[in-house]
Amino acid sequence: MFFDKQLIEQFKQWMKGFGLAAAIGKLFTALGVKDIKVIGRLPKIGPVLVISNHTGVFDSLLLLNKINRQDFYLIALATYHAFGGILARRAIPIYRRRRLNHKIYEYPLCLQINGKLPKDYSGEEIRARNRQSIKRAAELINQGKTVSIFPTGNAGKKLTGSSWKPGAGFLVKQITNSKTKLVLAKISGTRMSDLIAYVPLLRRLFFRPRPIRITFSRAILLNRSLDLSQDAKAITRQLEKLYNQTYL
């Protein structure tokens, strides 16, 4: 799969010249993605944990574009670090075993971004690195910053059927700032097939942008929303139940 190298280079220049949020806005405009509506908002200051669904490949960039806080960080695939600069600084890397379908697009994407293949790690290394990333995310929240996580991990999974991974619970267990607020986000209108937007020929032939909506719930204190005495897996189930009560 060959991505739009010219657009990738342009995006990197936009990040340098205009900042991350504006660069992502310009990227979406270049792709023809213009109908994006945001409902609700996050607190302007103070520690916030954002729990979001993950239906398509645009989701990470959408949150970085629409969450208007300079101290916002996103737990996302380590692939984003290939872009370097401010995007790499704002993305807390999560690692996974790359299956063939991942390699088909991640390998050529990284080669086109920085000329290097992404490094593959053993299962033990992946778990150790992910634990460090979750620890880092908790530290940022404890410092008063904002962090988002996709509890289902990979994109395209439904939020029903207990598909949530315990990483969200392990993150909550390490949050010690009693002022931390919880915001539940719902993204609609994105898809896994939106990946073709980054391939020039496929974009021209097949890509048809749909209206995108991002809804942010009312912010609530984390320690009043969950029973934090339970273990990480139980807390993950609590988060899943709360999310489903809010949006399903």
Secondary structure, 3 states (H helix, E strand, C coil): CCCCHHHHHHHHHHHHHHCHHHHHHHHHHHHCCCCEEEECCCCCCCCEEEEECCCCCCHHHHHHHHCCCCCEEEEEEHHHHHHCHHHHHHEEEECCCCCHHHHHHHHHHHHHHHCCCCCCCCHHHHHHHHHHHHHHHHHHHHCCCEEEECCCCCCCCCCCCCCCCCHHHHHHHCCCCCCCEEEEEEEECCCHHHHHHHCHHHHHHHCCCCCEEEEECCCEEHHHHCCCCCCHHHHHHHHHHHHHHHHC
